[in-house]
């Protein structure tokens, strides 16, 4: 049995790149950039008017002029114009290009306009006011988004302004999510008294989808020969497998021996943690295999703590997406194992992020997960944990890198 730290090192040691692909801008949120997005124009690309009003040459105002005849009107989208007479003004709209010869915009709130003459009624006029100067945000040639950036919704505005209808991104590894256990039936089938519906696979698939992972689901029979044939047929079709169940010490836990018979190199089996101790991990040159315990909480812990960090690292993101939290309540745990305890998450009145442990009735009790946000990771060298102590928290919904 190895430590959580050692297991993490071995999992991350199996990270590999999976190439690149193009996606439409509408599908880019949550993807990882594989190209630099460079500004092809200044931002803004012209002196942009920031308020409705009049545009003037400040020198006339500084010389004492307070009344300006309006010589023309310019709206957003009109070509860049010119203030032909610096003692006159241009009536102008927000978003329009500042005309040549003008350098200051006075808003309607500081004006009265009668008979096409604007009267300035404010003494708070500053040269250059209400003008968003060309290139002040970014200049042409500047990097807007660098390779490795995890694309967020606001980034689509930058991509769109650069005409990126398609974006080159890093491809996530594809997965087969494999359930085991003859007691499991499809979700659209009514279970007999001794049966249950397959459920873990759907939670695992949803966790992976945060990274746009493509996956297929299959069910493996509790028969070593049939399992061998099913897995052999799967070779080369996806990049990684998540097997759920069949990895403990039961007489029908055939999966480890079948995987090794297929040439999957075992890197470890059993981790000093709870839940999820029977975790088996291995790889070939073509696939990486996460074989997780079948209990629901165990399989979700394994996905959150090991599979997602591996996926993130394959994409070039920081593998560790945990956040630091303070325990909100005392907690006791006796065995010398790292404990992952499902917990609520909230911010107290001081803004401190706190986790309240909400352990269920063992790793088979997944009902508690609906009321929690992830797992607090508690170290193996303690039995008593006190409020205010700080520990890593692994959320179900991963945060921005």
KEDRENVO-107412 format. One record per residue: residue number from 0; x, y, z of N, C-alpha, C in turn; residue in three letters. Coordinates in steps of 0.05 Angstrom, whole numbers, m for minus. Each point is the difference from the previous one (the first is absolute). Example, Ala and Ser with C-alpha at 12.3 -4.5 7.8 and 13.67 -1.06 7.14 Angstrom:
2
0:264:m114:156:m18:24:0:18:24:0:ALA
1:m7:21:m14:16:24:1:m15:22:14:SER
end
This chain:
401
0:17:m24:0:m17:24:0:18:25:0:UNK
1:m7:19:m17:16:24:m2:m15:24:10:UNK
2:14:22:4:m13:25:10:m14:15:m22:UNK
3:m17:18:9:m14:18:m19:20:16:m16:UNK
4:21:9:13:21:15:m14:13:m17:m22:UNK
5:7:m25:7:13:m17:m19:m19:m7:m24:UNK
6:m25:m5:7:m20:m6:m21:m2:24:m19:UNK
7:m1:24:11:m2:24:m16:23:2:m19:UNK
8:25:m5:11:24:2:m17:m1:m20:m23:UNK
9:m9:m24:6:m1:m20:m21:m21:6:m21:UNK
10:m23:10:8:m21:8:m19:10:23:m17:UNK
11:12:20:12:10:23:m16:24:m8:m18:UNK
12:14:m21:8:22:m9:m16:m9:m14:m26:UNK
13:m26:m5:m2:m12:m12:m24:m14:20:m18:UNK
14:5:26:6:m12:21:m17:12:0:m27:UNK
15:m16:4:m21:10:2:m27:m18:19:m16:UNK
16:11:13:m21:m17:18:m16:m17:m16:m19:UNK
17:m23:12:m7:m19:m13:m19:m6:17:m24:UNK
18:18:17:m7:m3:15:m25:m18:25:2:UNK
19:m7:10:m23:m16:25:m1:m23:m4:m20:UNK
20:m19:18:2:m23:0:m19:m11:28:m1:UNK
21:m17:5:m20:m14:25:m3:m29:m3:9:UNK
22:m10:20:15:m28:0:8:m12:27:m7:UNK
23:m26:0:m4:m14:26:m5:1:17:26:UNK
24:0:26:m4:1:18:23:m22:m6:20:UNK
25:m24:m8:m10:m22:m6:18:5:m24:18:UNK
26:19:m17:m8:7:m24:16:26:3:15:UNK
27:11:24:1:27:4:10:2:3:30:UNK
28:m22:7:14:2:4:29:7:m26:13:UNK
29:20:1:18:9:m24:14:22:m15:m14:UNK
30:7:8:m24:22:m12:m15:26:14:7:UNK
31:22:m12:m7:26:11:5:13:9:m26:UNK
32:8:25:m2:11:10:m24:26:m14:m8:UNK
33:3:m4:m27:25:m12:m10:13:21:m18:UNK
34:m9:24:m1:12:21:m16:0:26:15:UNK
35:17:18:m8:m1:27:12:m20:17:m16:UNK
36:m16:15:15:m19:19:m13:13:27:2:UNK
37:8:11:m23:15:25:m1:m18:22:m11:UNK
38:2:24:11:m16:23:m9:9:8:m28:UNK
39:m18:0:m19:6:9:m27:m6:30:m4:UNK
40:m12:12:20:m6:29:0:5:11:28:UNK
41:4:26:1:0:13:27:m27:m5:13:UNK
42:m1:1:26:m25:m2:15:m2:24:19:UNK
43:m20:17:m3:m18:0:m23:14:8:m26:UNK
44:m11:m6:m23:14:5:m25:m2:29:m10:UNK
45:m15:16:15:m2:29:m6:m6:14:26:UNK
46:2:27:0:m7:15:24:m31:m1:2:UNK
47:m8:m16:20:m29:m7:3:m13:19:19:UNK
48:m23:11:m8:m16:18:18:m14:m17:21:UNK
49:2:9:25:m10:m15:22:m27:10:11:UNK
50:m9:23:m9:m26:11:9:m13:16:m23:UNK
51:m27:0:1:m14:17:m19:4:30:7:UNK
52:4:17:m20:4:28:5:11:15:m24:UNK
53:19:17:5:13:15:m22:30:m4:2:UNK
54:13:m1:m23:29:m2:m2:11:28:m8:UNK
55:20:9:15:12:27:m5:30:m2:0:UNK
56:12:21:m9:29:4:3:3:15:27:UNK
57:14:m13:19:2:11:27:13:27:0:UNK
58:17:6:m20:14:26:0:m20:23:m1:UNK
59:m22:m4:m14:m21:21:m1:m12:4:27:UNK
60:m6:m22:14:m11:3:27:20:13:19:UNK
61:25:m8:m2:21:12:17:3:30:m5:UNK
62:m7:9:m24:2:28:m7:m24:16:10:UNK
63:m20:m14:12:m23:13:11:m26:m4:m14:UNK
64:0:m14:m23:m24:m4:m15:m18:m20:15:UNK
65:m27:7:2:m19:m17:14:m24:m6:m18:UNK
66:m2:10:m23:m22:m5:m18:12:m10:m27:UNK
67:m11:m23:m9:11:m12:m24:m23:m7:m19:UNK
68:2:11:m24:m19:m8:m21:5:m29:m8:UNK
69:m21:m15:m4:3:m28:m8:1:m1:m30:UNK
70:23:m9:m11:3:0:m29:m10:m26:m13:UNK
71:m1:m22:15:m9:m26:m11:m6:m19:23:UNK
72:m11:m23:m7:m5:m21:20:13:m26:m10:UNK
73:12:m14:19:13:m26:m6:m10:m21:19:UNK
74:m8:m22:m12:m10:m23:16:20:m23:0:UNK
75:m4:m19:18:17:m24:1:m3:m14:m27:UNK
76:23:m8:m12:m1:m13:m25:5:18:m24:UNK
77:m2:26:4:7:19:m21:30:1:m5:UNK
78:8:5:m25:29:3:m5:12:22:18:UNK
79:26:m1:4:14:20:16:m2:27:m14:UNK
80:m11:20:14:m5:26:m13:21:20:9:UNK
81:m5:25:m6:19:22:6:m16:24:11:UNK
82:10:11:21:m11:26:10:14:22:m16:UNK
83:m15:10:m20:13:18:m19:6:27:12:UNK
84:m16:9:19:4:26:13:4:m6:30:UNK
85:24:6:10:6:m6:28:m15:17:20:UNK
86:m15:20:m10:m17:16:18:m29:m10:0:UNK
87:m5:m22:m14:m26:m12:0:1:m27:13:UNK
88:m22:m15:0:m1:m26:13:m13:m20:m18:UNK
89:4:m25:6:m14:m22:m13:m17:m14:21:UNK
90:m26:m3:m6:m17:m16:18:6:m29:m5:UNK
91:5:m15:21:11:m27:m4:m12:m20:19:UNK
92:0:m25:m8:m13:m22:15:21:m19:12:UNK
93:m8:m13:22:18:m20:13:8:m21:m20:UNK
94:25:m7:m1:10:m21:m18:10:10:m26:UNK
95:m6:26:m6:9:11:m26:30:6:1:UNK
96:12:3:m23:28:8:m2:2:30:3:UNK
97:19:9:18:4:28:4:10:13:m26:UNK
98:m12:22:m9:9:12:m25:27:13:3:UNK
99:14:1:m21:26:14:m1:m5:29:6:UNK
100:18:12:15:m3:28:8:m13:4:27:UNK
101:m12:m21:11:m13:1:26:16:m18:19:UNK
102:0:7:26:14:m16:19:m15:m4:26:UNK
103:m23:12:3:m15:m1:25:m30:m3:m5:UNK
104:m13:m16:17:m29:m4:m3:m14:10:25:UNK
105:m19:18:m4:m16:11:23:m28:m13:m1:UNK
106:m8:m14:21:m26:m14:m1:m24:19:0:UNK
107:m22:m12:m9:m25:16:0:m6:12:27:UNK
108:6:m15:22:m6:9:27:13:26:7:UNK
109:22:8:m15:14:25:6:m7:21:m21:UNK
110:m22:m4:m15:m6:18:m22:m29:8:0:UNK
111:m6:22:m13:m26:6:m10:3:6:m30:UNK
112:m19:m9:m16:2:4:m29:m25:15:m9:UNK
113:5:23:m13:m22:16:m11:8:10:m27:UNK
114:m18:m3:m19:5:10:m28:27:m9:m11:UNK
115:6:m26:5:24:m12:m11:26:11:12:UNK
116:m3:12:24:24:10:14:1:m13:28:UNK
117:23:m12:6:4:m13:26:12:20:19:UNK
118:m13:2:24:10:18:21:11:m18:22:UNK
119:25:4:7:12:m16:22:m7:12:27:UNK
120:m13:m15:17:m10:10:26:16:m12:23:UNK
121:21:m14:m6:17:m12:22:27:12:m2:UNK
122:13:3:23:27:10:1:20:m23:4:UNK
123:m10:m24:m3:18:m24:5:6:m14:m27:UNK
124:14:14:m16:8:m10:m27:30:m4:1:UNK
125:8:m24:m7:29:m7:0:7:m10:m28:UNK
126:23:9:m9:8:m8:m27:2:m31:m2:UNK
127:m12:m10:m22:1:m29:m5:m21:m16:14:UNK
128:m18:13:15:m20:m15:15:m19:m14:m19:UNK
129:m10:m23:10:m20:m16:m14:9:m10:m27:UNK
130:27:m3:m2:11:m12:m25:17:m24:8:UNK
131:m8:m23:m11:15:m25:4:21:m1:m22:UNK
132:24:8:7:21:5:m20:8:m26:m15:UNK
133:6:3:m25:9:m22:m17:25:m13:13:UNK
134:m1:m27:2:23:m15:10:5:1:29:UNK
135:m17:14:16:6:3:28:m4:m27:15:UNK
136:m17:m17:m10:m4:m26:13:22:m20:m8:UNK
137:3:m3:m26:22:m17:m10:7:10:m28:UNK
138:25:m4:m7:10:9:m26:2:m24:m19:UNK
139:m2:6:m25:3:m21:m21:25:m16:5:UNK
140:m3:m27:m2:23:m17:5:2:m12:28:UNK
141:m16:11:18:0:m10:28:m14:m27:2:UNK
142:9:m17:18:m13:m26:4:m25:4:17:UNK
143:m23:m8:m11:m25:2:15:m3:m24:18:UNK
144:4:m24:m11:m3:m25:14:23:m18:m8:UNK
145:14:m12:19:23:m16:m5:m7:m30:m3:UNK
146:16:m16:m14:m5:m28:0:0:m11:28:UNK
147:m18:m19:6:m3:m11:26:m22:14:17:UNK
148:m11:21:m11:m22:15:14:m25:m17:0:UNK
149:m13:m2:23:m26:m14:2:m22:20:m7:UNK
150:m13:m4:m22:m18:20:m11:m25:3:17:UNK
151:m6:24:8:m23:7:16:m20:16:m17:UNK
152:m25:3:9:m20:14:m17:8:28:m9:UNK
153:12:15:17:8:28:m7:21:0:m22:UNK
154:16:m22:m3:20:m1:m20:m11:m1:m28:UNK
155:m26:m9:m3:m11:m2:m26:m2:28:m14:UNK
156:m3:21:16:0:27:m11:27:6:m14:UNK
157:22:m8:13:26:4:m12:3:m17:m25:UNK
158:m8:m25:1:2:m17:m23:m17:11:m24:UNK
159:m24:9:7:m17:10:m21:11:26:m13:UNK
160:11:18:17:10:25:m11:24:m5:m18:UNK
161:13:m23:3:23:m7:m18:m9:m18:m23:UNK
162:m26:m4:m2:m10:m15:m23:5:m30:2:UNK
163:3:m10:25:6:m29:4:m26:m16:1:UNK
164:m11:m5:m24:m24:m17:m1:6:m29:9:UNK
165:25:m8:m5:9:m26:9:26:4:16:UNK
166:4:m16:21:22:4:18:15:m26:2:UNK
167:26:1:0:17:m24:3:4:m5:30:UNK
168:m8:m24:9:1:m7:28:14:m27:3:UNK
169:7:m6:25:12:m26:6:m22:m20:3:UNK
170:5:m23:m11:m20:m22:1:2:m14:26:UNK
171:m23:m5:13:0:m15:25:1:m30:m7:UNK
172:11:m17:18:m1:m28:m5:m28:m11:0:UNK
173:m5:m20:m16:m26:m13:m1:m1:m23:19:UNK
174:m23:m6:11:m3:m21:21:m21:m20:m7:UNK
175:5:m24:10:m22:m20:3:m5:m3:30:UNK
176:m25:3:7:m8:m2:28:m14:m28:3:UNK
177:12:m17:15:m7:m28:1:m11:m8:27:UNK
178:m25:m8:1:m11:m10:26:3:m31:1:UNK
179:2:m10:24:0:m29:4:m20:m7:21:UNK
180:m8:m26:1:m18:m9:20:m26:m11:m12:UNK
181:m5:m25:4:m24:m13:m11:m25:10:14:UNK
182:2:15:22:m23:10:13:m11:26:m13:UNK
183:15:10:m19:m7:26:m12:m17:m4:m25:UNK
184:m20:17:m3:m17:m1:m24:m1:29:m11:UNK
185:m7:3:m26:m2:26:m12:m21:18:14:UNK
186:3:26:m2:m18:18:15:m28:m1:m10:UNK
187:m5:m9:m25:m27:m2:m10:m13:m27:6:UNK
188:13:m16:16:m11:m27:7:m8:0:29:UNK
189:m23:m12:6:m9:m3:28:16:m21:14:UNK
190:15:7:21:17:m20:14:m17:m20:16:UNK
191:9:m24:0:m11:m20:18:9:5:28:UNK
192:m12:m13:20:7:6:28:30:m2:6:UNK
193:14:m17:m15:29:m4:6:18:17:m19:UNK
194:m12:18:m15:15:15:m20:m1:30:6:UNK
195:18:15:m12:0:30:1:6:10:m28:UNK
196:m8:25:m5:7:12:m26:28:11:0:UNK
197:12:0:m24:27:12:m3:m2:30:4:UNK
198:16:10:18:m2:29:6:27:13:1:UNK
199:21:m13:10:26:13:3:10:11:m27:UNK
200:m5:m15:m21:12:8:m26:m10:27:m9:UNK
201:m25:7:7:m11:26:m8:13:23:15:UNK
202:5:m4:25:14:21:16:29:4:m10:UNK
203:14:m22:m6:27:1:m9:1:14:m28:UNK
204:m19:m7:m17:m1:13:m27:m5:30:3:UNK
205:m17:8:18:m6:28:4:24:15:10:UNK
206:15:m12:18:25:13:10:19:5:m23:UNK
207:3:m20:m18:19:3:m22:m9:21:m20:UNK
208:m26:3:m3:m10:19:m20:8:29:5:UNK
209:8:6:25:10:27:5:24:7:m17:UNK
210:13:m20:m10:24:4:m17:m5:m9:m29:UNK
211:m25:m2:m7:m8:m7:m27:11:m28:m8:UNK
212:1:m17:19:9:m28:m5:m22:m15:m15:UNK
213:8:m13:m22:m19:m18:m14:2:m28:13:UNK
214:m22:m13:5:0:m25:14:m21:m19:m11:UNK
215:5:m26:4:m21:m20:m6:m3:m16:26:UNK
216:m23:m13:3:m6:m16:23:m4:m29:m9:UNK
217:11:m18:15:m3:m29:m4:m3:m14:26:UNK
218:m13:m23:0:m2:m16:24:15:m27:m4:UNK
219:16:m7:20:16:m25:m2:m13:m21:17:UNK
220:m2:m24:m12:m11:m23:15:20:m9:21:UNK
221:m11:m12:22:17:m11:21:9:m28:m8:UNK
222:15:m1:m22:10:m25:m10:27:7:m13:UNK
223:22:m12:9:27:8:m9:4:m2:m30:UNK
224:m11:m22:m12:4:m3:m29:m16:20:m15:UNK
225:m25:4:7:m16:20:m13:11:28:4:UNK
226:10:6:24:12:26:6:24:4:m17:UNK
227:17:m20:m3:24:1:m16:m7:7:m29:UNK
228:m20:m14:m11:m7:5:m28:m11:28:m4:UNK
229:m17:9:19:m11:27:m2:21:21:0:UNK
230:19:m3:19:22:20:2:19:m1:m23:UNK
231:6:m24:m10:18:m2:m23:m12:14:m24:UNK
232:m27:m3:m4:m13:13:m22:0:30:2:UNK
233:4:10:24:0:29:5:27:13:m5:UNK
234:21:m17:m1:27:11:m3:2:17:m26:UNK
235:12:23:3:5:18:m23:m24:18:m7:UNK
236:m22:m3:14:m24:16:m7:m2:26:16:UNK
237:12:0:24:0:24:17:28:2:12:UNK
238:4:23:14:26:5:12:3:m10:28:UNK
239:m22:m2:15:2:m8:28:m26:m14:8:UNK
240:3:m17:20:m23:m15:11:m4:8:29:UNK
241:m25:3:8:m7:0:29:m17:m24:5:UNK
242:11:m19:14:m15:m24:8:m10:4:28:UNK
243:m26:m6:4:m12:4:26:m9:m27:11:UNK
244:13:m8:22:m6:m26:13:18:m22:m9:UNK
245:m1:m22:15:15:m24:m8:30:2:7:UNK
246:8:17:18:29:3:6:8:m6:28:UNK
247:m19:m10:16:6:m5:28:10:m29:3:UNK
248:m7:m14:22:10:m27:5:m22:m21:m1:UNK
249:m24:8:m11:m21:m19:m2:6:m22:m21:UNK
250:m14:m22:2:5:m23:m18:m9:6:m29:UNK
251:m15:22:m4:m8:7:m27:12:26:m9:UNK
252:21:8:15:15:25:m8:22:m8:m19:UNK
253:m7:m4:m25:19:m11:m20:15:22:m15:UNK
254:m7:24:4:11:21:m18:30:3:1:UNK
255:13:0:23:30:3:0:14:m22:m17:UNK
256:m9:m25:4:14:m21:m15:m6:2:m30:UNK
257:m24:8:m7:m7:3:m28:17:23:m13:UNK
258:2:22:14:15:23:m10:30:m8:m5:UNK
259:11:m14:19:28:m8:m3:3:m21:m22:UNK
260:m20:m17:m4:1:m19:m22:m1:14:m27:UNK
261:m12:23:m1:m1:16:m24:25:17:m5:UNK
262:19:m2:18:24:15:m3:1:27:12:UNK
263:m20:6:17:0:26:14:19:m2:24:UNK
264:20:17:1:20:0:21:m12:11:26:UNK
265:0:m16:21:m10:10:25:20:19:12:UNK
266:m8:24:7:17:20:13:m5:1:30:UNK
267:m25:m6:8:m5:m4:28:m28:m12:4:UNK
268:m4:m12:23:m26:m11:7:m3:4:30:UNK
269:m19:16:9:m6:6:28:16:25:8:UNK
270:m16:19:10:10:26:9:m9:4:29:UNK
271:17:11:16:m6:4:29:m19:24:3:UNK
272:m25:m4:m7:m21:20:1:m27:m12:6:UNK
273:m18:17:8:m28:m9:4:m18:23:m8:UNK
274:m19:m5:m17:m6:m26:m14:18:m3:m25:UNK
275:m1:m23:m12:14:m5:m25:26:m14:2:UNK
276:5:m14:22:25:m14:4:8:m20:m22:UNK
277:m19:m16:m11:8:m20:m20:7:10:m27:UNK
278:4:26:m4:6:12:m26:23:m13:m14:UNK
279:m4:m9:m25:20:m12:m17:6:19:m23:UNK
280:26:3:m7:8:18:m21:21:m13:m17:UNK
281:m2:3:m26:20:m11:m18:m1:13:m28:UNK
282:17:m8:m18:2:12:m26:14:m18:m20:UNK
283:m5:4:m25:15:m10:m22:11:23:m16:UNK
284:12:m5:m22:9:23:m17:m23:14:m13:UNK
285:m23:m13:m1:m23:12:m13:m22:10:19:UNK
286:m3:m12:23:m23:7:18:10:3:28:UNK
287:m16:16:15:4:3:29:m25:m11:13:UNK
288:3:m16:22:m23:m13:12:m3:8:29:UNK
289:m22:12:7:m8:5:28:m21:m20:7:UNK
290:6:m18:18:m19:m20:9:m8:7:29:UNK
291:m24:10:3:m9:11:25:m19:m19:14:UNK
292:m1:1:27:m19:m17:15:m29:7:m9:UNK
293:m18:m20:3:m27:3:m10:m19:15:18:UNK
294:7:4:25:m18:16:17:m2:28:m10:UNK
295:m23:12:m1:m4:26:m14:19:22:11:UNK
296:2:3:26:16:22:10:30:m5:m7:UNK
297:8:m25:1:28:m7:m7:6:7:m29:UNK
298:m19:m7:m18:6:6:m28:1:30:m6:UNK
299:m17:15:14:0:29:m4:25:13:12:UNK
300:9:m10:24:25:10:11:23:m6:m19:UNK
301:1:m24:m11:22:m7:m19:0:18:m24:UNK
302:m24:6:m10:m1:18:m24:8:28:7:UNK
303:m10:11:22:6:27:8:29:3:7:UNK
304:12:m19:15:27:4:11:22:m10:m19:UNK
305:m6:m18:m19:21:m11:m17:m6:4:m30:UNK
306:m24:m7:m8:m5:1:m29:m1:29:m10:UNK
307:m14:18:13:m1:27:m9:27:14:1:UNK
308:16:m3:21:27:11:m1:17:m11:m24:UNK
309:m4:m26:m6:14:m11:m23:m9:13:m26:UNK
310:m26:3:m4:m11:13:m24:10:29:m2:UNK
311:m1:15:22:9:27:1:30:2:m9:UNK
312:16:m18:11:28:0:m6:5:m6:m30:UNK
313:m16:m19:m11:3:m6:m28:m7:24:m17:UNK
314:m17:18:10:m8:24:m15:19:23:5:UNK
315:19:m3:18:19:21:6:m10:19:22:UNK
316:m21:m8:14:m10:16:23:13:m9:25:UNK
317:1:17:21:10:m10:26:m17:m23:10:UNK
318:13:m22:8:m15:m24:7:m16:5:26:UNK
319:11:15:18:m12:4:27:m20:23:m1:UNK
320:m25:m7:m1:m21:21:0:m14:2:27:UNK
321:12:m12:21:m12:2:26:2:29:10:UNK
322:m18:7:19:2:26:13:4:m5:30:UNK
323:11:20:13:4:m2:29:m25:9:15:UNK
324:m9:m15:19:m24:6:16:6:m4:29:UNK
325:m16:13:17:1:m5:28:m23:m20:8:UNK
326:7:m19:17:m21:m17:11:m20:17:16:UNK
327:m26:m6:m4:m20:15:14:m8:m15:26:UNK
328:6:m26:1:m9:m16:23:23:m20:6:UNK
329:0:m10:25:20:m20:7:m6:m27:m15:UNK
330:21:m15:m4:m4:m26:m13:21:m20:11:UNK
331:m9:m25:2:18:m21:11:1:m23:m19:UNK
332:24:m10:m4:4:m23:m18:24:m16:10:UNK
333:m4:m25:7:21:m16:13:21:m14:m18:UNK
334:m8:m13:m22:20:m16:m14:23:18:m11:UNK
335:24:m11:m3:23:16:m10:m2:1:m31:UNK
336:m21:12:m10:m3:3:m29:m8:29:m6:UNK
337:7:10:m23:m11:26:m9:m30:m3:m3:UNK
338:m14:19:11:m30:m1:0:m11:21:m19:UNK
339:m16:m8:m19:m14:18:m17:m29:0:10:UNK
340:m8:23:11:m27:1:12:m17:20:m15:UNK
341:m24:m9:m9:m18:17:m14:m9:23:18:UNK
342:m1:24:m11:m5:24:16:m16:21:m14:UNK
343:m15:15:15:m13:24:m10:22:22:m1:UNK
344:m5:20:m16:19:22:m3:m15:26:1:UNK
345:10:19:16:m14:26:2:20:21:9:UNK
346:m7:25:m3:16:22:10:m14:12:24:UNK
347:15:4:22:m12:11:24:m2:30:m2:UNK
348:m10:13:20:m5:29:m1:26:16:m3:UNK
349:23:m12:6:26:13:m4:12:m5:m27:UNK
350:m15:m16:m17:10:m6:m26:19:m24:m1:UNK
351:3:m14:22:17:m23:1:m15:m24:m11:UNK
352:14:m15:m18:m12:m24:m12:3:m23:20:UNK
353:m22:m12:7:m1:m22:20:m13:m25:m12:UNK
354:10:m23:10:m11:m25:m8:m11:m14:24:UNK
355:m25:m9:m2:m14:m15:21:m2:m29:m7:UNK
356:15:m18:13:m1:m29:m7:m28:m11:3:UNK
357:m8:m16:m20:m26:m13:0:3:m29:m9:UNK
358:15:m15:16:4:m28:m8:m26:m16:0:UNK
359:m2:m18:m19:m24:m17:m2:5:m26:15:UNK
360:m15:m21:m7:2:m26:13:18:m18:m16:UNK
361:25:8:m3:19:m16:m16:1:8:m29:UNK
362:19:m13:m15:5:8:m27:m22:m8:m19:UNK
363:m19:m16:9:m23:m7:m16:m23:19:2:UNK
364:2:20:18:m21:19:4:6:25:m17:UNK
365:m11:1:m24:4:22:m17:m22:21:2:UNK
366:m20:m5:16:m22:20:3:10:26:12:UNK
367:20:m2:17:11:24:13:13:19:m20:UNK
368:10:m11:m22:15:16:m20:m17:22:m12:UNK
369:m26:m4:m1:m18:20:m11:m1:26:16:UNK
370:9:m2:25:m1:24:18:27:10:6:UNK
371:21:m9:m14:27:9:5:12:11:m26:UNK
372:24:12:2:12:13:m23:27:m13:m7:UNK
373:9:m20:16:25:m13:m6:11:m13:25:UNK
374:26:m5:0:13:m15:21:23:16:13:UNK
375:0:1:27:23:10:15:20:m23:2:UNK
376:25:5:m5:22:m20:3:13:4:26:UNK
377:m3:m19:18:12:1:27:23:m19:2:UNK
378:22:9:12:25:m16:0:m2:m25:18:UNK
379:18:m19:m6:m1:m26:14:13:1:28:UNK
380:14:21:6:15:0:26:m16:13:23:UNK
381:m26:3:m4:m17:13:20:m25:m17:5:UNK
382:m11:2:23:m26:m13:5:m21:20:7:UNK
383:8:23:11:m19:21:8:6:25:m17:UNK
384:m21:12:m11:2:23:m17:m18:22:11:UNK
385:11:24:3:m15:21:14:m9:22:m19:UNK
386:m22:14:8:m9:23:m16:22:21:m3:UNK
387:1:12:m23:21:20:m6:25:m11:m12:UNK
388:5:m26:2:23:m12:m14:m5:0:m30:UNK
389:22:4:m15:m1:4:m29:8:m26:m14:UNK
390:m16:m9:m20:6:m24:m15:m9:4:m29:UNK
391:11:m17:m18:m9:2:m29:m29:m10:m3:UNK
392:m14:13:m18:m27:m8:m7:m1:m5:m30:UNK
393:m10:m23:m8:m2:m8:m28:m29:3:m9:UNK
394:m7:20:m15:m28:5:m8:m9:m18:m23:UNK
395:m26:m6:m1:m11:m14:m23:2:17:m25:UNK
396:m7:25:3:2:19:m22:27:14:2:UNK
397:18:m6:m19:27:11:2:0:29:m6:UNK
398:18:14:14:1:29:m2:19:9:m23:UNK
399:m1:26:m6:17:10:m22:29:m4:7:UNK
400:16:m9:m20:28:m5:4:15:27:3:UNK
end
